[in-house]
Amino acid sequence: MSSLIKLSVLSIGSTAIVREISKNGAASVRLREMGLLAGTKIVLVRAAPLGDPLEITVRGYHLTLRKNEAEQILVEPSP
């Protein structure tokens, strides 16, 4: 198993598997309701010029996350 990193530091265009989402705050519930669950494959599509927000593809749709939300998500980069 590769080392886990925060979604906020994943390289643009990279694919990863969600391994853990922090259970703190209402944002974590909202993310789970939108299909961002452990074991889900995601692709980091792009980031705004200042790095916030980030756009990912998850389960066939595009989702935009604030950087502080992305820091609560641990992913395993895929080769």
DRENRO-24565 format. One line per 4 residues: number of its first residue (from 1); their letters; for each residue x, y, z of N, C-alpha, C. Coordinates in steps of 0.001 Angstrom, whole numbers, always signed. Example, Ala and Ser with C-alpha at 12.3 -4.5 7.8 and 13.67 -1.06 7.14 Angstrom:
<recs>
1 = as = +13190/-5690/+7800/+12300/-4500/+7800/+13200/-3300/+7800 ~ +12850/-2250/+7080/+13670/-1060/+7140/+12900/+30/+7870
</recs>
This chain:
<recs>
1 = mssl = +840/-1180/+0/+0/+0/+0/+884/+1242/+0 ~ +605/+2153/-892/+1357/+3406/-961/+1052/+4262/+258 ~ +1870/+5272/+454/+1607/+6173/+1566/+418/+7061/+1229 ~ -329/+7425/+2239/-1498/+8273/+2066/-1084/+9736/+2077
5 = ikls = -1745/+10521/+1229/-1498/+11960/+1187/-2831/+12683/+1226 ~ -2779/+13955/+1530/-3989/+14773/+1518/-4378/+15060/+72 ~ -5656/+15092/-193/-6147/+15413/-1529/-5650/+16785/-1973 ~ -5473/+17693/-1049/-5047/+19053/-1381/-3638/+19122/-1966
9 = vlsi = -2822/+18076/-1799/-1459/+18092/-2348/-1285/+17147/-3542 ~ -2363/+16524/-3975/-2325/+15654/-5148/-2031/+16494/-6388 ~ -1268/+15965/-7319/-923/+16682/-8550/-2119/+16712/-9505 ~ -2243/+17801/-10231/-3325/+17954/-11204/-3200/+16870/-12264
13 = gsta = -4323/+16236/-12585/-4353/+15153/-13552/-4138/+13782/-12942 ~ -3809/+13740/-11656/-3544/+12467/-10983/-4832/+11765/-10577 ~ -4742/+10443/-10561/-5843/+9598/-10112/-5489/+9066/-8727 ~ -6497/+8922/-7881/-6261/+8418/-6533/-7507/+7706/-6025
17 = ivre = -7325/+6953/-4964/-8420/+6264/-4294/-8595/+6903/-2916 ~ -9815/+7276/-2591/-10104/+7847/-1277/-9939/+6744/-240 ~ -9178/+7018/+796/-8965/+6031/+1857/-9586/+6456/+3181 ~ -9677/+7758/+3435/-10208/+8209/+4725/-10689/+9648/+4612
21 = iskn = -11812/+9939/+5267/-12328/+11302/+5341/-12508/+11627/+6811 ~ -12017/+12788/+7218/-12158/+13213/+8606/-13632/+13256/+8973 ~ -13956/+12862/+10173/-15354/+12850/+10603/-15744/+14117/+11345 ~ -14911/+15134/+11277/-15195/+16394/+11968/-15998/+17330/+11081
25 = gaas = -17042/+17900/+11630/-17781/+18938/+10930/-18846/+18435/+9977 ~ -19711/+19371/+9580/-20822/+19069/+8678/-20339/+18798/+7262 ~ -19185/+19332/+6892/-18671/+19139/+5532/-18422/+17659/+5255 ~ -17962/+16907/+6238/-17682/+15483/+6012/-18961/+14721/+5694
29 = vrlr = -20057/+15080/+6332/-21341/+14438/+6042/-21777/+14782/+4620 ~ -21636/+16037/+4245/-22019/+16487/+2909/-21201/+15769/+1844 ~ -19902/+15609/+2078/-19041/+14919/+1115/-19460/+13466/+941 ~ -19791/+12807/+2025/-20242/+11414/+1942/-21565/+11310/+1186
33 = emgl = -22464/+12250/+1427/-23748/+12253/+734/-23575/+12434/-772 ~ -22494/+13103/-1188/-22235/+13319/-2607/-21429/+12179/-3237 ~ -21202/+11112/-2479/-20554/+9933/-3039/-19064/+9833/-2811 ~ -18496/+10712/-2035/-17061/+10668/-1761/-16840/+9771/-548
37 = lagt = -16709/+8469/-823/-16576/+7461/+224/-15237/+6750/+107 ~ -14828/+6097/+1185/-13584/+5320/+1154/-13682/+4269/+56 ~ -12629/+4159/-755/-12587/+3212/-1854/-13015/+3806/-3186 ~ -13465/+5047/-3181/-13916/+5701/-4411/-12732/+6247/-5192
41 = kivl = -12735/+6006/-6505/-11680/+6518/-7388/-12005/+7965/-7755 ~ -10992/+8838/-7687/-11165/+10245/-8054/-10028/+10677/-8971 ~ -10261/+11762/-9697/-9234/+12380/-10530/-9233/+13866/-10207 ~ -8063/+14428/-9907/-7957/+15862/-9683/-7864/+16529/-11050
45 = vraa = -8909/+17249/-11431/-9011/+17834/-12761/-8245/+19140/-12852 ~ -8494/+20039/-11931/-7815/+21342/-11965/-7963/+22061/-10635 ~ -7164/+23105/-10494/-7216/+23966/-9323/-7294/+25407/-9801 ~ -7940/+26243/-9021/-8001/+27666/-9341/-6584/+28243/-9263
49 = plgd = -6352/+29411/-9868/-5002/+29989/-9889/-4316/+30095/-8523 ~ -5068/+30363/-7480/-4462/+30451/-6148/-4587/+29142/-5367 ~ -5018/+28085/-6043/-5085/+26772/-5408/-6382/+26477/-4682 ~ -7342/+27374/-4727/-8609/+27172/-4025/-9729/+27762/-4859
53 = plei = -10697/+27023/-5283/-11039/+25631/-4992/-10375/+24640/-5943 ~ -10606/+23353/-5658/-10111/+22247/-6476/-11302/+21570/-7147 ~ -11112/+21091/-8362/-12167/+20351/-9055/-11719/+18910/-9234 ~ -12576/+17982/-8803/-12289/+16565/-8958/-13417/+15902/-9740
57 = tvrg = -13104/+14756/-10327/-14131/+13911/-10927/-14328/+12739/-9991 ~ -15569/+12497/-9618/-15906/+11403/-8717/-17222/+10792/-9180 ~ -17235/+9491/-9390/-18443/+8758/-9788/-19119/+9348/-11023 ~ -18311/+9856/-11970/-18842/+10333/-13227/-19306/+11779/-13259
61 = yhlt = -19097/+12524/-12190/-19456/+13937/-12215/-18334/+14773/-11625 ~ -18395/+16072/-11886/-17377/+16989/-11389/-17844/+17596/-10066 ~ -16930/+17648/-9117/-17205/+18181/-7795/-16126/+19202/-7453 ~ -16543/+20347/-6965/-15602/+21390/-6571/-15517/+21427/-5056
65 = lrkn = -14292/+21411/-4538/-14047/+21416/-3095/-13168/+22587/-2711 ~ -13410/+23135/-1561/-12510/+24122/-986/-11253/+23397/-533 ~ -10160/+24107/-498/-8884/+23494/-108/-8940/+22956/+1321 ~ -9619/+23670/+2217/-9698/+23181/+3601/-10517/+21893/+3692
69 = eaeq = -11476/+21689/+2780/-12209/+20421/+2725/-11300/+19323/+2176 ~ -10532/+19649/+1143/-9627/+18667/+529/-8530/+18226/+1500 ~ -8167/+19062/+2436/-7154/+18698/+3424/-7660/+17654/+4420 ~ -8969/+17475/+4488/-9560/+16493/+5410/-9702/+15109/+4762
73 = ilve = -9305/+14997/+3476/-9475/+13747/+2730/-8109/+13134/+2453 ~ -7902/+11920/+2917/-6650/+11200/+2646/-6875/+10256/+1479 ~ -5949/+10295/+524/-6052/+9474/-683/-4779/+8675/-884 ~ -4918/+7618/-1664/-3779/+6787/-2068/-3592/+7008/-3563
77 = psp = -2504/+7651/-3981/-2285/+7890/-5412/-2228/+6574/-6176 ~ -2845/+6559/-7362/-2821/+5387/-8245/-1722/+5563/-9272 ~ -1115/+4470/-9695/-65/+4572/-10704/-628/+4942/-12066
</recs>
